[in-house]
């Protein structure tokens, strides 16, 4: 779907495998979130729907077996927030308003 591509382009989230206990490792880069690009293609409700779909996909990923030797249920994930380039200027009025809307 075009909205999915736009969401991935303007709010990138990556899954980088699992740790030794099977917890998925995700990475987000807040400085790469582009509210203008997102809002050009979809409204806040659509953005939230896609964000929820990402979380549901992560729940599904956690439910899948990750090793033949380990059979416990995985309830948690590890989320790394890459703050490279982060500064107080990141909180422009535009980005702050976008986060408040969400």
Residue, then its C-alpha position, 0 to 999 in steps of 0.5 A: x500500500x502506498x501509505x505503508x511505503x510513506x509510513x516507512x519512509x517518513x517514520x522508519x522502524x527496523x527489526x534487527x533480529x532477537x537477543x539470546x532470550x528471543x526478545x525482538x530488537x527494534x531501532x527507531x530514529x526520532x530525528x528521521x521522523x518527518x511529520x510533513x511527509x507523513x501528513x502529506x499522504x495521510x491523516x493522524x488516524x491513518x498514521x496511528x493505524x499504521x503505527x498500531x499495525x507495526x505494533x501488531x506485527x511485532x506481537x506476531x513476530x514475538x509469538x513465532x518460535x525463534x529456536x528449536x531449543x527454547x520454547x518459552x513465550x516472549x512478552x517483551x522487546x528491546x527498543x533502541x532509540x538512536x539519538x544521533x543528531x538529536x538536539x533541542x532544536x529537534x523540538x520545533x513547533x511543527x514536530x512538537x505539535x505533531x507529537x501532541x496530536x498523536 
